[in-house]
């Protein structure tokens, strides 16, 4: 029995796998802990794993292997990974970001190493990419990416059949690329006007609540109902997000990008053609035939991302 752990800026999900295909047991989900000391998140994960074991009738001490798919980026301290995630650690951008802690990093690997003898931690974009290549929409592609449009923006990249990881496992943090001249959207990483600050789920609420759209769902429902103001906002969000996807395609010469995440998935039929339009007809030698597709693992891609790390 193995633990599958998915850490996001909004929620933490934990489940168990017996190794029998894609079946996940005793799944549970909680809002991500962002208060207390900076080991609070790791302690939450350990508590949830033990609770899942009890529900499944397994002795917690018998589960010694875990895969952790986590939002990032990661920081390396004394050879161990800590989270420097902008949507979790309030000390990065400071009080203006509104997070109720002053963490510069959140402990992760050190507490989990004390519990698990086998542990693999990957950025959630990389883990989701591995899941999509193994079971989802990216099967058979050697040059591809997975992109999540959710609380934040996450990316996993594969070129020549090799998943890109980088020096600390942070390859794919394209959410922090600059794609606009906007100079008033503060990202949790401290950047002003990067991709995540402009289009991520939490950014939409911050940027457009004064216009009557207090959350992403309200905005996208209004756009789907052809409300003029909402349509204009969403078209601009898709232009910015589509520009980032174009940048990935022409930089890495990709064949296909799989898209998931809460913002995208709930309104994928509306958003997908608007994103594809930002690629079509631009530099055909690099973009012709490149497709954007919904994640083959649908809204379960986060769960299967963690499973892919221990499968």
PEJO-V446173 format. One record per pair of residues at least 4 apart in sequence whose ideal C-beta (glycine too) atoms are under 6 Angstrom apart, sorted by the first residue. I is the first residue (numbers start at 1). J is the second residue. D is the distance in whole Angstrom. If there is no record, write none. Layout:
i & j & d
I & J & D
I & J & D
This chain:
i & j & d
1 & 16 & 5
1 & 18 & 6
1 & 58 & 5
1 & 63 & 5
2 & 17 & 5
2 & 65 & 4
2 & 310 & 5
3 & 49 & 5
3 & 63 & 5
3 & 66 & 4
4 & 15 & 5
4 & 17 & 6
4 & 67 & 6
4 & 306 & 4
4 & 307 & 5
5 & 14 & 5
5 & 45 & 6
5 & 66 & 6
5 & 68 & 5
5 & 306 & 5
6 & 13 & 4
6 & 69 & 5
6 & 302 & 4
6 & 306 & 5
7 & 12 & 5
7 & 70 & 4
8 & 71 & 5
9 & 71 & 5
9 & 87 & 3
9 & 88 & 6
9 & 151 & 4
9 & 152 & 5
10 & 151 & 5
11 & 29 & 5
11 & 31 & 6
11 & 32 & 6
12 & 30 & 6
12 & 32 & 5
13 & 29 & 4
14 & 28 & 6
14 & 48 & 4
14 & 49 & 6
14 & 52 & 5
15 & 24 & 4
15 & 27 & 4
16 & 25 & 4
16 & 26 & 5
16 & 52 & 5
16 & 56 & 5
17 & 307 & 6
24 & 303 & 6
25 & 56 & 5
26 & 52 & 4
26 & 55 & 4
26 & 56 & 4
28 & 48 & 6
28 & 52 & 6
33 & 40 & 5
33 & 41 & 5
33 & 44 & 5
34 & 88 & 6
34 & 99 & 6
34 & 101 & 6
35 & 100 & 5
35 & 101 & 6
36 & 40 & 4
38 & 103 & 4
38 & 106 & 5
38 & 107 & 6
39 & 43 & 6
39 & 107 & 4
39 & 111 & 6
41 & 106 & 5
42 & 107 & 5
42 & 108 & 6
42 & 111 & 4
46 & 115 & 6
50 & 60 & 4
53 & 58 & 5
53 & 60 & 4
53 & 63 & 6
58 & 62 & 6
64 & 116 & 6
64 & 117 & 5
65 & 118 & 4
65 & 310 & 6
66 & 116 & 5
66 & 119 & 5
67 & 120 & 5
67 & 306 & 5
67 & 309 & 3
67 & 310 & 4
68 & 121 & 4
69 & 124 & 5
69 & 127 & 4
69 & 305 & 4
69 & 306 & 4
70 & 124 & 6
71 & 85 & 5
71 & 124 & 5
72 & 85 & 6
72 & 123 & 5
72 & 170 & 6
73 & 84 & 5
73 & 170 & 4
73 & 173 & 5
74 & 81 & 5
74 & 168 & 5
74 & 169 & 5
74 & 170 & 6
75 & 82 & 5
75 & 84 & 4
75 & 105 & 5
76 & 168 & 5
77 & 82 & 5
80 & 109 & 4
80 & 110 & 5
81 & 108 & 6
81 & 109 & 4
81 & 121 & 6
82 & 105 & 4
82 & 107 & 6
82 & 108 & 6
83 & 106 & 4
83 & 108 & 5
84 & 89 & 6
84 & 105 & 5
85 & 89 & 6
86 & 92 & 6
86 & 188 & 3
86 & 189 & 4
87 & 151 & 6
87 & 152 & 5
87 & 188 & 5
88 & 106 & 6
89 & 103 & 4
89 & 106 & 6
90 & 99 & 3
90 & 101 & 4
90 & 102 & 6
91 & 102 & 4
91 & 103 & 5
91 & 104 & 4
92 & 189 & 6
92 & 190 & 6
93 & 97 & 4
93 & 188 & 5
93 & 190 & 5
96 & 186 & 6
97 & 188 & 5
107 & 111 & 6
109 & 113 & 6
112 & 116 & 6
112 & 119 & 6
120 & 309 & 5
122 & 126 & 5
122 & 127 & 5
122 & 309 & 6
123 & 169 & 6
124 & 128 & 6
124 & 154 & 5
125 & 154 & 4
125 & 155 & 5
125 & 156 & 4
125 & 172 & 5
126 & 156 & 4
127 & 305 & 4
127 & 308 & 6
127 & 309 & 6
128 & 146 & 5
128 & 156 & 6
128 & 301 & 5
128 & 305 & 4
129 & 146 & 4
129 & 156 & 3
130 & 308 & 4
131 & 297 & 6
131 & 304 & 4
131 & 305 & 5
131 & 308 & 4
132 & 136 & 4
132 & 137 & 6
132 & 138 & 4
132 & 146 & 5
132 & 258 & 5
133 & 138 & 5
134 & 308 & 6
136 & 295 & 6
136 & 296 & 3
136 & 297 & 4
137 & 258 & 5
137 & 293 & 5
137 & 295 & 6
137 & 296 & 3
138 & 144 & 5
138 & 258 & 5
141 & 255 & 5
141 & 256 & 5
142 & 161 & 4
143 & 159 & 6
143 & 254 & 5
143 & 255 & 5
144 & 158 & 5
144 & 254 & 6
144 & 255 & 6
144 & 256 & 5
145 & 155 & 6
145 & 157 & 5
145 & 248 & 6
145 & 254 & 6
145 & 257 & 5
146 & 156 & 4
146 & 258 & 5
147 & 155 & 5
147 & 257 & 6
147 & 259 & 5
148 & 154 & 4
148 & 260 & 5
148 & 261 & 4
149 & 261 & 4
149 & 263 & 5
149 & 264 & 4
150 & 201 & 6
150 & 261 & 3
150 & 262 & 5
150 & 263 & 6
151 & 201 & 5
151 & 202 & 6
152 & 175 & 6
152 & 196 & 5
152 & 200 & 5
153 & 175 & 3
153 & 195 & 6
153 & 196 & 5
153 & 200 & 6
155 & 172 & 4
155 & 174 & 5
156 & 172 & 5
157 & 164 & 4
157 & 172 & 5
158 & 163 & 5
159 & 252 & 5
164 & 171 & 4
165 & 169 & 5
165 & 171 & 5
166 & 170 & 5
166 & 171 & 3
175 & 195 & 5
175 & 196 & 4
176 & 189 & 6
176 & 191 & 6
176 & 194 & 5
177 & 195 & 6
178 & 194 & 5
179 & 195 & 5
179 & 240 & 5
179 & 243 & 5
179 & 244 & 5
180 & 193 & 6
180 & 198 & 6
180 & 240 & 6
182 & 193 & 4
182 & 198 & 6
183 & 192 & 6
183 & 193 & 5
185 & 193 & 5
185 & 197 & 4
185 & 198 & 5
186 & 192 & 6
187 & 191 & 4
187 & 194 & 5
187 & 196 & 5
187 & 197 & 4
193 & 197 & 6
195 & 244 & 5
196 & 200 & 4
197 & 203 & 5
198 & 203 & 6
198 & 240 & 5
199 & 237 & 5
199 & 240 & 5
199 & 241 & 5
201 & 216 & 5
201 & 263 & 5
203 & 207 & 6
204 & 208 & 6
204 & 216 & 5
205 & 209 & 6
205 & 215 & 5
208 & 213 & 4
209 & 214 & 5
213 & 218 & 5
213 & 219 & 4
214 & 218 & 6
216 & 263 & 5
217 & 221 & 6
219 & 230 & 6
220 & 267 & 4
222 & 227 & 4
222 & 230 & 4
223 & 230 & 4
223 & 231 & 5
223 & 234 & 4
224 & 270 & 5
238 & 242 & 5
238 & 274 & 4
238 & 275 & 6
242 & 275 & 5
242 & 278 & 2
246 & 278 & 6
246 & 279 & 5
247 & 251 & 6
248 & 252 & 6
249 & 254 & 5
249 & 287 & 6
249 & 290 & 5
250 & 286 & 5
256 & 291 & 5
257 & 292 & 5
258 & 293 & 6
258 & 295 & 5
259 & 264 & 5
259 & 292 & 6
260 & 265 & 6
260 & 295 & 4
260 & 301 & 5
264 & 268 & 6
264 & 271 & 6
265 & 299 & 5
267 & 271 & 5
268 & 272 & 5
268 & 294 & 5
271 & 275 & 6
275 & 292 & 6
276 & 292 & 5
279 & 287 & 5
279 & 290 & 6
282 & 287 & 6
283 & 287 & 6
284 & 288 & 4
295 & 301 & 5
297 & 301 & 4
297 & 304 & 5
300 & 304 & 6
307 & 311 & 6
